[in-house]
Amino acid sequence: MKIKLDETCPDRLVAVLTGLGHNVDTVRTEQPTGRADPDVWSAAQAAQRFLITQDLDFRMSAAIRPALTPVSFLCA
């Protein structure tokens, strides 16, 4: 699975998910960090990646709300 980790997720998840066979990209590897939620969402969608975030406000964005399916709020 192609996954994008938001900058709110711990770095250790990259190794865990990669070890499980996933293709993992992170917002931290992109510059600049601190991007607006709609920009992160657009980048994940453009790359056809499942987005994982701890940002509970992420889903409240009007630009994101209609298409919540590929967003996970489970990283810890």
VEXSEVO-280392 format. One record per residue (C-alpha): x, y, z. Coordinates in steps of 0.1 Angstrom, whole numbers, padded with zeros to 4 digits, always signed. Last residue first. Layout:
REM residues N
XYZ/...
END
This chain:
REM residues 76
+0004+0068+0177/-0010+0068+0142/-0047+0060+0141/-0064+0091+0124/-0067+0075+0090/-0076+0093+0058/-0085+0075+0026/-0123+0075+0033/-0126+0111+0043/-0137+0125+0009/-0163+0152+0014/-0145+0166+0045/-0112+0175+0028/-0118+0209+0013/-0142+0219+0041/-0114+0212+0067/-0128+0195+0097/-0111+0162+0089/-0077+0176+0097/-0088+0190+0131/-0079+0156+0147/-0043+0159+0135/-0028+0125+0143/-0024+0117+0106/-0023+0088+0082/-0029+0095+0045/-0034+0066+0020/-0014+0076-0011/-0025+0082-0047/+0004+0106-0052/-0020+0134-0062/-0043+0124-0033/-0015+0126-0008/-0003+0160-0021/-0039+0173-0022/-0045+0163+0015/-0012+0179+0026/-0021+0211+0008/-0056+0210+0023/-0041+0205+0058/-0019+0236+0055/+0018+0229+0054/+0039+0230+0086/+0068+0213+0069/+0084+0231+0040/+0097+0211+0024/+0088+0174+0018/+0106+0147+0038/+0086+0157+0068/+0053+0151+0049/+0062+0115+0048/+0063+0088+0022/+0059+0051+0029/+0057+0022+0004/+0043-0007+0025/+0059-0041+0030/+0054-0046+0067/+0089-0035+0074/+0081-0002+0055/+0052+0003+0080/+0073-0002+0111/+0103+0017+0097/+0082+0047+0087/+0062+0045+0120/+0093+0053+0140/+0092+0089+0127/+0062+0096+0149/+0031+0110+0132/+0022+0147+0134/+0042+0153+0102/+0016+0135+0082/+0025+0100+0070/+0018+0092+0033/+0011+0056+0025/+0012+0035-0007/+0000+0000+0000/
END
